[in-house]
Amino acid sequence: MRDHHETRRARLVQAPKLPTRVLISSYAYARNPDVAAEALLQANGSCQSCGNSAPFVKRKSGEPYLEVHHLVPLAAGGEDTLGNTIAICPNCHRKAHYG
């Protein structure tokens, strides 16, 4: 929203403090966990986009935190295969989708 600051502030004063609960229904793709695990293993803790080390390690497992990205999105007909995936840091993942 690119409203004027004052207009937005006026709405915020009147806005309810608790959000309204809504039901959302959507479809998702059942991804192969072996593809994700192998992509992460092959990355060896480094982002395959920027080359930096994973930004942190997972609390439970101690493994480097990277996200598996599909080069051709599944929704666009991309395959859930090693050839269509890379393991990247959260910043690069956001940049890939929104940058």
Buried (B, 14 or more C-beta within 10 A) or exposed (E): EEEEEEEEEEEEEEEEEEEEEEEEEEEEEEEBEEBBEBBBEEBEBBBBBEEEBBEEEEEEEEEBBBBBBBEEEBEEEBBBEBEBBBBBBBBBBEEBEEE
